[in-house]
Amino acid sequence: SNPWGFCMADRVLYGDGDGDSSSSSLLLPRPKNRFEVLEAYGRHVDYEEQMWDPVKIRRFMTKAVSHLFAGEPNAKRYRVALDDIAGLPKKLMAKDPNLFEKQPPLSELIMDAALKHLSEEVLYRSPEESWEKLVWEEEEMERKKNVVSSVVLSGS
């Protein structure tokens, strides 16, 4: 799955330009890039981790953003880092509960993983830029397929 690929769905399918219609005025503003998505999600996960047991909830919270960068360079490294972050409370609590208390907030760990494994270009690319890149890549694959087909047909 590629959730970021769906961020342009309304604009492409329905022509919803800026989202300034009266029905969308009650909604939160659209994020400009995936970095902003992670920042907003970070506020949410910190709240959830205060409300619930980190040993039980952290894996669920990291799973939600694990595929945000699907198809991007180093996305697998980012997912592996999130998996390590998810298992951290259980490991630390087994050794010494005081070790977990000294850990930075989950939002900071998620952002650190993203900044370490993903390029700035990937983090700050807008939905429009991502959509254009996807369309260009699909057109490029189609062109290559046509060239190969024409070479095979002319060679027979």
Secondary structure, DSSP 8 states (H G I E B T S, - for coil): --GGGGTTHHHHHH---SS-SGGGTTS----SSHHHHHHHHHHHHHHHHHHS-HHHHHHHHHHTTTTTTTTSTTHHHHHHHHHHHHHHHHHHHHH-HHHHHTS--HHHHHHHHHHHHS-HHHHH--HHHHHHHHHHHHHHHHHHHHHHHHHHHHH-
